[in-house]
């Protein structure tokens, strides 16, 4: 039988892995619905609307109590930027996945996340504990940026979406 401590350790890791596993599908889906609706912003809007409906349903099903907005209103300004940044990501996925390909878009997203995370950690921004940049972290960022170049493969644009390799 799996011990409780192993489960408590493994569950967040598996959930994060699942979140990463679905991102390529989200990016490709946002791009496809944007093409179907005539503009990438409609793809982003559709994704964010469906996301809102799913969260509202979860709040109702789980009977989550109403928040005390006054507490959040007293917090720092950056408490409120998550929605804006999420919208930028979703819109970027819808607009850029057709141009960069799913792997190209996501490897650049990951590179941006790692680079920014190192900066956030170094300066202790948005409430993060300070973790100074060192040679190992710089080497890690450089390896990831090298991976971006390898995955993107010469920065060519992707073929028409939906065309099979045989058709080319």
C-alpha contacts under 8 A as a table, 3 or more apart, distances in Angstrom:
res1	aa1	res2	aa2	distance
2	X	6	X	6.69
2	X	7	X	6.76
3	X	6	X	5.37
3	X	7	X	6.33
4	X	7	X	5.06
4	X	8	X	6.06
5	X	8	X	5.05
5	X	9	X	6.16
6	X	9	X	5.10
6	X	10	X	5.91
7	X	10	X	5.03
7	X	11	X	5.68
8	X	11	X	5.59
8	X	12	X	7.22
9	X	12	X	6.46
9	X	13	X	7.07
10	X	13	X	5.19
10	X	14	X	6.06
11	X	14	X	5.11
11	X	15	X	6.05
12	X	15	X	4.99
12	X	16	X	6.08
13	X	16	X	5.18
13	X	17	X	6.14
14	X	17	X	4.95
14	X	18	X	6.06
15	X	18	X	4.99
15	X	19	X	6.18
16	X	19	X	4.99
16	X	20	X	6.30
17	X	20	X	5.04
17	X	21	X	6.09
18	X	21	X	4.86
18	X	22	X	6.33
19	X	22	X	5.49
19	X	23	X	6.57
20	X	23	X	5.41
20	X	24	X	7.85
21	X	24	X	6.86
22	X	25	X	5.36
22	X	26	X	6.25
23	X	26	X	4.91
23	X	27	X	6.11
23	X	106	X	7.92
24	X	27	X	5.20
24	X	28	X	6.14
24	X	102	X	5.97
24	X	103	X	7.41
24	X	106	X	7.05
25	X	28	X	5.16
25	X	29	X	5.82
26	X	29	X	5.06
26	X	30	X	5.97
27	X	30	X	5.23
27	X	31	X	6.26
27	X	90	X	7.41
27	X	93	X	4.87
27	X	94	X	6.24
27	X	97	X	6.42
27	X	102	X	6.72
28	X	31	X	5.15
28	X	32	X	6.11
28	X	93	X	7.53
28	X	94	X	7.36
28	X	97	X	6.46
28	X	98	X	7.86
28	X	102	X	6.33
29	X	32	X	5.00
29	X	33	X	6.08
29	X	94	X	7.86
30	X	33	X	5.36
30	X	34	X	6.07
30	X	40	X	7.66
30	X	43	X	4.97
30	X	44	X	6.14
30	X	46	X	7.89
30	X	47	X	6.44
30	X	90	X	7.32
30	X	93	X	6.60
30	X	94	X	4.71
31	X	34	X	5.06
31	X	35	X	6.25
31	X	40	X	6.38
31	X	43	X	6.22
31	X	93	X	6.64
31	X	94	X	3.92
31	X	95	X	6.39
31	X	96	X	7.84
31	X	97	X	6.28
31	X	98	X	6.46
32	X	35	X	5.10
32	X	36	X	6.15
32	X	43	X	7.39
32	X	94	X	7.62
33	X	36	X	4.87
33	X	37	X	5.99
33	X	40	X	7.78
33	X	42	X	7.51
33	X	43	X	4.97
33	X	46	X	7.75
34	X	37	X	5.15
34	X	38	X	5.95
34	X	39	X	5.00
34	X	40	X	4.15
34	X	41	X	6.57
34	X	42	X	5.33
34	X	43	X	3.67
34	X	44	X	7.14
34	X	94	X	6.39
35	X	38	X	5.10
35	X	39	X	5.88
35	X	40	X	6.48
35	X	43	X	7.47
36	X	39	X	7.89
37	X	40	X	7.97
37	X	42	X	6.25
37	X	43	X	7.09
38	X	42	X	7.33
39	X	42	X	5.53
39	X	43	X	6.89
40	X	43	X	4.93
40	X	44	X	6.38
40	X	91	X	6.93
40	X	94	X	5.19
40	X	95	X	5.19
41	X	44	X	4.96
41	X	45	X	6.06
41	X	91	X	6.16
41	X	94	X	7.24
41	X	95	X	7.59
42	X	45	X	4.91
42	X	46	X	5.98
43	X	46	X	5.20
43	X	47	X	6.24
43	X	91	X	7.45
43	X	94	X	5.97
44	X	47	X	5.17
44	X	48	X	6.17
44	X	87	X	7.32
44	X	90	X	5.47
44	X	91	X	4.79
44	X	94	X	6.07
45	X	48	X	5.23
45	X	49	X	5.98
45	X	91	X	8.00
46	X	49	X	5.15
46	X	50	X	6.15
47	X	50	X	5.31
47	X	51	X	6.09
47	X	90	X	7.41
48	X	51	X	4.90
48	X	52	X	6.09
48	X	87	X	7.29
48	X	90	X	7.63
49	X	52	X	5.10
49	X	53	X	6.31
50	X	53	X	5.09
50	X	54	X	6.21
51	X	54	X	5.13
51	X	55	X	6.25
52	X	55	X	5.17
52	X	56	X	6.08
53	X	56	X	5.07
53	X	57	X	6.10
54	X	57	X	5.11
54	X	58	X	6.19
55	X	58	X	5.00
55	X	59	X	6.13
56	X	59	X	5.10
56	X	60	X	6.27
57	X	60	X	5.15
57	X	61	X	6.01
58	X	61	X	5.08
58	X	62	X	5.86
59	X	62	X	5.36
59	X	63	X	5.71
59	X	64	X	5.26
60	X	63	X	4.90
60	X	64	X	6.71
68	X	71	X	5.84
68	X	72	X	7.30
69	X	72	X	5.20
69	X	73	X	6.04
70	X	73	X	4.89
70	X	74	X	6.29
71	X	74	X	5.31
71	X	75	X	6.71
72	X	75	X	5.10
72	X	79	X	7.41
73	X	76	X	7.98
75	X	79	X	6.77
76	X	79	X	5.93
77	X	80	X	6.27
77	X	81	X	7.80
78	X	81	X	5.41
78	X	82	X	7.86
78	X	126	X	7.00
79	X	82	X	7.00
80	X	83	X	6.95
80	X	84	X	7.95
81	X	84	X	5.22
81	X	85	X	6.07
82	X	85	X	5.13
82	X	86	X	5.92
83	X	86	X	4.97
83	X	87	X	6.10
84	X	87	X	5.13
84	X	88	X	6.28
85	X	88	X	4.98
85	X	89	X	6.26
86	X	89	X	5.09
86	X	90	X	6.22
87	X	90	X	5.12
87	X	91	X	5.95
88	X	91	X	5.17
88	X	92	X	5.87
89	X	92	X	4.98
89	X	93	X	6.10
90	X	93	X	5.08
90	X	94	X	6.28
91	X	94	X	5.10
91	X	95	X	6.10
92	X	95	X	5.11
92	X	96	X	5.62
92	X	97	X	7.77
93	X	96	X	5.41
93	X	97	X	5.41
93	X	105	X	7.24
94	X	97	X	6.09
94	X	98	X	7.62
95	X	98	X	6.79
95	X	99	X	7.67
96	X	99	X	5.17
96	X	100	X	5.93
96	X	101	X	7.69
96	X	105	X	6.67
97	X	100	X	5.22
97	X	101	X	4.85
97	X	102	X	5.30
97	X	104	X	7.66
97	X	105	X	5.65
98	X	101	X	5.52
98	X	102	X	7.58
98	X	158	X	6.94
98	X	160	X	7.96
98	X	161	X	6.69
99	X	157	X	5.47
99	X	158	X	5.87
100	X	103	X	7.64
100	X	104	X	5.08
100	X	105	X	5.50
100	X	152	X	7.77
100	X	155	X	7.81
100	X	156	X	7.73
100	X	157	X	5.79
100	X	158	X	6.05
101	X	104	X	5.18
101	X	105	X	6.02
101	X	157	X	7.61
101	X	158	X	5.72
102	X	105	X	5.29
102	X	106	X	6.11
103	X	106	X	5.20
103	X	107	X	5.88
103	X	151	X	7.11
103	X	152	X	7.40
104	X	107	X	5.38
104	X	108	X	6.28
104	X	148	X	7.48
104	X	151	X	6.50
104	X	152	X	5.04
105	X	108	X	5.34
105	X	109	X	6.23
106	X	109	X	4.76
106	X	110	X	6.08
107	X	110	X	5.05
107	X	111	X	6.09
107	X	147	X	7.92
107	X	148	X	5.76
107	X	151	X	7.33
107	X	152	X	7.99
108	X	111	X	4.95
108	X	112	X	6.05
108	X	148	X	6.29
109	X	112	X	5.09
109	X	113	X	6.10
110	X	113	X	4.92
110	X	114	X	6.14
111	X	114	X	5.24
111	X	115	X	6.09
111	X	141	X	7.61
111	X	144	X	6.15
111	X	145	X	6.22
111	X	148	X	7.16
112	X	115	X	5.18
112	X	116	X	5.96
113	X	116	X	5.24
113	X	117	X	5.83
114	X	117	X	4.97
114	X	118	X	6.21
114	X	141	X	6.81
115	X	118	X	5.39
115	X	119	X	6.57
115	X	141	X	6.36
116	X	119	X	5.06
116	X	120	X	6.07
117	X	120	X	4.98
117	X	121	X	5.97
118	X	121	X	5.13
118	X	122	X	5.96
118	X	133	X	6.84
118	X	137	X	7.54
119	X	122	X	5.05
119	X	123	X	6.25
119	X	133	X	7.86
120	X	123	X	5.50
120	X	124	X	5.55
120	X	125	X	4.91
120	X	126	X	7.48
120	X	128	X	7.03
120	X	130	X	7.98
121	X	124	X	4.95
121	X	125	X	6.75
121	X	128	X	6.18
121	X	129	X	6.41
121	X	130	X	5.11
121	X	131	X	4.97
121	X	132	X	6.78
121	X	133	X	7.98
122	X	125	X	8.00
122	X	130	X	5.40
122	X	131	X	4.92
122	X	132	X	4.31
122	X	133	X	5.63
123	X	130	X	5.85
123	X	131	X	7.54
123	X	132	X	7.37
124	X	127	X	6.29
124	X	128	X	4.78
124	X	129	X	5.14
124	X	130	X	4.19
124	X	131	X	7.16
125	X	128	X	5.62
125	X	129	X	7.96
125	X	130	X	7.93
133	X	137	X	6.13
133	X	138	X	6.99
134	X	137	X	5.43
134	X	138	X	6.34
135	X	138	X	5.11
135	X	139	X	6.08
136	X	139	X	5.06
136	X	140	X	6.17
137	X	140	X	4.95
137	X	141	X	6.27
138	X	141	X	5.14
138	X	142	X	6.22
139	X	142	X	5.06
139	X	143	X	6.14
140	X	143	X	5.10
140	X	144	X	6.26
141	X	144	X	5.10
141	X	145	X	6.19
142	X	145	X	5.04
142	X	146	X	6.10
143	X	146	X	4.97
143	X	147	X	6.19
144	X	147	X	4.87
144	X	148	X	6.33
145	X	148	X	4.97
145	X	149	X	6.64
146	X	149	X	5.23
146	X	150	X	6.41
147	X	150	X	4.97
147	X	151	X	5.99
148	X	151	X	5.27
148	X	152	X	5.90
149	X	152	X	5.29
149	X	153	X	6.06
149	X	154	X	7.04
149	X	155	X	7.87
150	X	153	X	5.25
150	X	154	X	7.84
152	X	155	X	5.64
152	X	156	X	7.72
153	X	156	X	7.15
158	X	161	X	7.67
159	X	163	X	7.20
160	X	163	X	5.88
163	X	167	X	6.45
163	X	168	X	7.46
164	X	167	X	5.42
164	X	168	X	7.04
165	X	168	X	5.52
